[in-house]
Structures are given as structure tokens and as C-alpha cells.
Amino acid sequence: MKNITNVLTWLLLLAVGYLFFVHFSGAPKGSATKTIETTEDAAPKIVFVNGDTLLKQYKSFQLQMEVLEKEGKAAEGSLQKRVQALQSEYVKVQQRVQQGQLAPSQIQAEEQRLGQKQQSLGAEQERMGKILLEKKQKIQEQLEKDIKVQLTSLRKEKGFDFILNYGPGTGVLMVNDSLDITKIVLQRLNAKLEKQE
């Protein structure tokens, strides 16, 4: 048993010695072993953008979101007025019922009328919500398209291999600030808006 252990130990030492020799002396010509030369130029060029900063400082995106927010508030205000009007109608009908001014058939007709108004109001609220959601999705799709165009252009110009997104929830835990290209991307994005004005 000791002999087998000794033989295995010597074989391992010889193998490690051979690998050490091949690695540091270079492989002989005709050898199947290839060495990979590593230089600083071979290191991948990695940069990042701060996604949160892009969203906060990309002017076109912010303007579109402000318009959408105003539309949302206007729709909400309109719906709120209709809800209040419906509540007022309901209170008046209820008062007339309590005062005995409505016959049973009239009460039933009023209930049906108010129920239809309530359903119509609910459908209108759902329709407006859907329209606003679709507009928001279009704005986000345009944002992604604009950013991708600028990042693709920068990657080609500067020879970047990777452009990462840094921010909460992105999976990138730490970065070197010298690799941040957010300002450059923002300048290009915002320059596009300035040309349109």
C-alpha cells in the first residue's frame, strides 16, 4: 500500500514539474499544447451606464412622462367629477324613496339607470387606464430604442466589448467610476432633442 502511495506521489510530482516547465519555457514546436499569451490589450473593454441617472436626466423621456402624467391627472379628475355626480344622483334618489315620492316600479327603474351609469363609469375608467398604459409602453419602447442606438454607436466608436447597466437590482454590485459613460450617453441623447427644438 505504501509503495502505491509513493509511486502516485512521484507521478504527480513529475506531472506538476512537466506542466511547470511547459508553462514557463513555452511549448516546443510541433507540440499539441498551445499557450495563450495574455496582454493588456487582450483584456475586454468594459464600461457601464447608470440606468437611474439616464432615466432622470434624459430630457425627451422626462418631457414625455410629464405629458403622460398630466393626461393621467386630467383623466382622473374627469372620472372623479363623474363619480361625484353619480353619488349625488344616488343620494337624491334615496331621499325621494325615503320620502315616498317614488312608486316601486320607479324605484326599480332608477336603480337600473344608476347601475348602468356605474357600469359605464367603470368601463370608461378601464378604457382610460388602458390608453395610458399603452402610451407609457410606447414611451418606454422609444427610450430603449434611443439608448440602444447611442450605445451601439459608442461601442463601435470606442471598441467596447461590454456595456453594463449599473443601479439597484441590476446584479452589478460595485464599479470603478472611471468606467462610467453615462454622461457621454446623456449628452448624445439630449443633443438629439436640442436639434429638434
N, C-alpha and C positions, 0 to 999 in steps of 0.2 A: 504494500500500500504506500509506504514511504517512497519507494522507487518511482511509482507512477506520479506522485505529487512532485518529486524532484524533476522528472522529465517534463511535466507540464509547465513547471516554473521556468525551466531553461528555454522551452519552446516559446513561451510568452515573452521572455526577455529578448530572445533573438528577433521575434516578430516586431517588438517595440523598437529595438535597435535598428532594424531594417527600415521601418517606417520613418524613424527619426532621420536616418541617413538620406533616404529618398526625398523627404520633405525639404531638408535644408541644403542638400547638394544639387538638387534639380534632377529630374528623371533623365536617364540615359536615352540617346537617340534610338528609335525603334521600339521603345518601351510602350506598353499599353497604358501605363499610368500617365495621366495628364495633370499638370499643375496649373492652378488658376492664379494668375497674377492679380493682386488687388492694388489698386492705386486710388488716390483721392478722386480722380476723375471718374472712376467706375462707381463711386457712391451715388445712390439715387438722389436726385434733387427734389426735396420735399419742402413744400410751403403750406401755409394754411390761411383760411379766411375765418373771421369771427362772424358767424351767421347772425347772431343777435344784433351786432353793430350794423351789418348790411341792412337788416330789416328796419332799424331805427333811423338810418341816415340816407337810405335810398329815396330821393325826393319824389320820383314818379310814383313809387309804391305808396309812400305816405299820403300823397295827394289823392290817389285813387281810394285808399282806405278811408280818408276823411270824407270824401264824397259818399262812399257807401254807408258810413256811419250816419251822415246827415239823412240819407234816404231811409235808413232803418229807424231813426228817431221820428221822421215825418210819418212813416207808415204806422209806427207805434202810437203816435199822437192821434192820428186819424181813427185808428181802431179804438183807442181809449174813449174818444168822443162818442163813437157809435155804441160802445158798451154802456157808457153813462146814459145815453138817450134811451137805450133798451131797458136799463134798470129803472129809469124814470117812468117809462111806459108801464112797466110791470107794477110799480108802486101805485100808479093811478088806477089801473085795472083792479088791483087788490082792494083799494079804497072803495071803488064802485061796487065790488062784490060785497064787501062788509056793510055797505050802506043799503044793500038790497036793490040797487039800481039795474042789475043785470039778471035776465032770465037764465035758467040753466043752459039753454041752447046757446045763448050769447056768451056765457062763461066758457063753454066748450070751444066756441069759435075763436074767442080771444086767446085762450090757451094754445090753440093750434097756430094762430097767427104769430104769437110771441115765440113759440117753439121754432117756427120756420125762420123767423128773424135771427134767432140764436144760432141755428144751424148755418144760415147764410153767413153770419159773422164769423163763425168758426172756420168755414171754408175759405173765407177771404183772408183770415189770419194765416191759415196754412199756405194759401197761394202766395201771399206776400213773403212769407218766410222762405218758401222755395225759390222765389225770384232772387231774394237777397243772397241766399246760399249759392245759387248758380253764378251770380255776379262775383261773389267772393272767390269761388273756384277759378273763374276766368282770370281774375287779378293774380291769383297765386300761380296759375299756369304761365302767365306772361312774365311774372317775376322769375320763375325758374328758367324760362327760355332766355330772358335778358342776361341773367347771371351766367348761364351755361355758355352763351355766345362770348361773353367777356373772358371767362375762364379758359375757354378753348383757345381764344386768340392769345392770351397771356402765356399759356402753356407752350404754344408753338413758338412764340417770340423768344421766350426765356429758356426754353428747353426743360421745363419742369416735368418730373416723372409722376409726382403725386401732388394733388391739391386737396388738403383735408379741410373739413368743417370743424371748427373748434367752438365749443359752447356747452352749456349744460345739457346733459343727456346724449352727447354725441359719441361717447366712448373714448375720446381723446382726453387723457387726464392732465397732461402737462405739455407745455410748448415753450420753445425758445422764441421770444418776442421778435428777434431779428428775422424770423422766417414769416412774419405776418405780412400778407399782401392785401389786407382789407382796404387800406387807404387807396391803393392803386385801382382796385376794382371799383370802389365807390366813385373815384374821380372819373373813370370811364363811363360808369352808369349815369352819373349825374350830368356829365358833359353831353350825353345824348339828349337829355331833357332840355338843357340850356340851348342847344341848337334848334330845338323845336319852337322855343319861345320867341 
